[in-house]
Amino acid sequence: MFVLEDESGKVFGECVVTDEGGGVLEIKNIATSPEVHGKGYGRALIQYVENAFSGKFSVLQVGTGDSPFDGFLL
């Protein structure tokens, strides 16, 4: 689990990822506080996860609900 917070510890977002095996990393949940919607915090969380696990997994899969999108290659 990754948490996005400011210097005072106020949480603005979170992202939960799991190793699904076979080179697949899945985003299980991602959320940001309503006060920061549209400011790029969710995008920053995804980019952080992508950078943190680049070279360790071949696929980053988004599994936060019913979606036709299977994932993309890292």
C-alpha positions in Angstrom: 0.0 0.0 0.0 1.3 3.4 -0.9 0.0 6.6 0.8 0.3 10.1 -0.6 0.5 12.6 2.3 1.8 16.1 2.9 4.5 17.1 5.4 2.0 17.3 8.3 0.8 13.7 7.6 -2.5 14.6 6.0 -3.4 11.9 3.6 -4.5 12.9 0.1 -4.4 9.5 -1.6 -3.7 5.8 -1.5 -2.9 2.9 -3.9 -2.9 -0.8 -3.1 -1.0 -3.1 -5.4 -0.5 -6.9 -5.4 1.8 -9.4 -7.1 -0.5 -11.6 -9.1 2.3 -13.9 -10.3 3.5 -14.4 -13.8 5.1 -11.0 -14.0 1.8 -9.2 -13.3 1.4 -6.4 -10.8 -2.2 -5.4 -10.1 -3.6 -2.1 -8.8 -6.4 -3.3 -6.6 -7.5 0.1 -5.3 -6.6 3.7 -5.9 -8.3 6.7 -4.3 -7.7 10.4 -3.7 -9.5 12.9 -1.4 -12.2 14.9 -3.1 -10.4 18.1 -2.3 -7.6 17.2 -4.7 -9.6 15.6 -7.5 -8.4 16.8 -10.9 -5.0 17.9 -9.6 -2.9 15.0 -10.8 -2.5 13.1 -7.5 -4.0 9.9 -8.8 -1.8 10.1 -11.9 1.2 10.7 -9.6 0.4 7.6 -7.6 0.2 5.5 -10.7 3.5 6.9 -12.1 5.2 6.2 -8.7 4.0 2.6 -8.8 5.1 2.2 -12.4 8.6 3.6 -11.6 9.0 1.7 -8.3 8.3 -1.7 -10.0 9.7 -1.0 -13.5 11.9 -4.0 -14.5 10.4 -6.2 -11.8 7.1 -6.9 -13.6 6.1 -7.0 -17.2 2.5 -6.0 -16.8 0.7 -3.4 -14.7 -2.9 -4.4 -14.5 -5.7 -2.2 -13.2 -8.2 -4.3 -11.4 -10.3 -1.7 -9.5 -13.6 -2.9 -11.1 -15.2 -4.1 -14.2 -13.1 -2.8 -17.0 -12.3 -3.9 -20.5 -8.8 -2.6 -20.0 -6.4 -5.5 -19.1 -3.2 -3.5 -18.4 -0.1 -2.2 -20.1 3.5 -3.3 -20.4 6.1 -1.7 -18.1 
